[in-house]
Amino acid sequence: MSGSSRIPVFHLGNGPLQWENMSEVKTAIQTSQAPAAIGPYSQAIRIDNFVFTSGQVAIDPATGQLVAGGIEAQSHRVLQNLQAVLAAAGLDFSRVVKTIVFLKDMNDFAAMNKIYAEYFQSEDVPAPARSTVEVARLPKDALVEIEVIACEA
């Protein structure tokens, strides 16, 4: 479908696959409270009731620098960045349904998981589904990167 902006978009609860103009259903989410995108991507995209964030690494949005302090400090900063992006979309961690965690070293899993639990553990809301993978390298040589999918309703 070269040259066309009409792509298949599935609308939850609205029946079968429908053709829609992507510019009518896809909205960028942007906040200065999280690191700015440094390439051709958005901090997050809203489509229907879902918000898909880009992966966040531990860049301090005030300085543009990777935070020091190891996996614990980086995990906090990553989750604070995600919290800011979700807030810009009018959401919070209680609305997250899926996370993907990328670790430079799987030996950091327990330390990252302890920090992660501070943001996602709740008696009232089930924890999101999660995948965690070890990767060879992350942007700026970060130790952790996390992306989330959240749902408004």
N, C-alpha and C positions, 0 to 999 in steps of 0.2 A: 504494500500500500504506500508506495513511495509518494512523498509530497502531501500526504493526507494527515490531518491532525485528529482524525477520528479513529479511535482504537477501541477494542473491546474492553469494557469495564463492567465488572460484576457488581450489582447493587444488592446488598444483603436484604432479604425480605421483599424484594421487588420482582421476584420471578427470574426468568432466564437471562442469560447474557444479553446485554443491550449495547448498541453502538452509541458512544457519547463523544462529545468534543472534550478532550482531556483538559483544555484550559478552563472548562466549566466545572470540573470536578476535582481538580488537583490544585491545592493551595500551599504555597511555601510558608513555613513558620520561621521567624527570625527574631532574635533577641541579642542585645549587647551584653547580657548577663552570662553568656557562654561564648566560647571562642568563635570568631567569624569563620565562615567557610573560606578556605584558601584555594579553592578550585571550582570547577563547574558542578557544584552540588549545593543542596540546601541543608540547613541545620536539621530541618524536619519537613515532612510533607504530610498534609492532611488530605485524605480521600475518603469520602463518605464519613463514617463514624470512627475511622482509624487514623492514628498519627504514627508515622514511621520515622524514627530519628536516624540521623547519620551516626556512625560510631563516634564516640567522644573519647579523647585521650586527656591526660591530666594537664592541659594547658590552662593556666590562670588567665581569664579573659582580661584582667586589668593590665597584665604585663606582657602577655603573648608568649610567655616562657613556660616550659615544662616545670612542674613543681618538683622540688627536691624532697627527699625523705623516704624513699623506698615505696614498697607496694601499698602500705597502709595509707600514706599521704596521697599517693596517686589514686588509689581507689576512692577515697573521699572526694578528691577534686573531680574525678570522672563523674561520680554520682551527683555532685553539686551542679556540674555542667548540664547533665541530663535533667535534673530537677528544674533548672532555669528554662531549658527548652520546652519541657512539658508545661511549665507555668505559662509560658508565652502562648501555648495552645489552649490554655484554660484547663489543664489537667494536672494530676499529681501521680505519685507512684502507685496509689491504690487503683488506678485505671490501667496499669501495665499488665498485659496478658502474656508477653513473651520477651525474654532478654537473650542476647547472645554476647558472651564474654570471650574476649581474646586475650590470652596470657602469653607473655614472652617466655615464662617458665612455669610449668605446671606445679613446681614445688612451691609456688606462691599461692596456690589455690586456697589453702586453709586461712591464710591471712586476709586474702581478698574476700573470701566468703564471710568472714567475721564482720567486716565492714559492710558488705552487701546486705547482710541480715539486718543491720541497723536501719536500712532504708526500706526494706521490703517485708520484714517480719511484722505481722499484725494478727491479733486474735480474730479480728472482724473480717479481714480480707485474705483470701487465699493467695499464697505466693504465686508469682507468674511462672509459666513454664520457662525453662532455661537450657541453653546449650553452652558448654564451655570447651574451648579448644586452645591448644598450645600452637603458637605461630612462630615462624622464624624471626620475624622482625615487624615492629609497629612504627607508625609515623613518629618522627623525632626520637626514635629509640625508646619510646614509652614502654612501661612494664605491663600495662593493661589498657584495653579499649573495650567499651561496652556500647551496644546499641539496643534500643527497645522498640516495641510495638505496643501502643496503647489504644484503648477503645473508649469512646465517649459514653456509650450507653449499651 
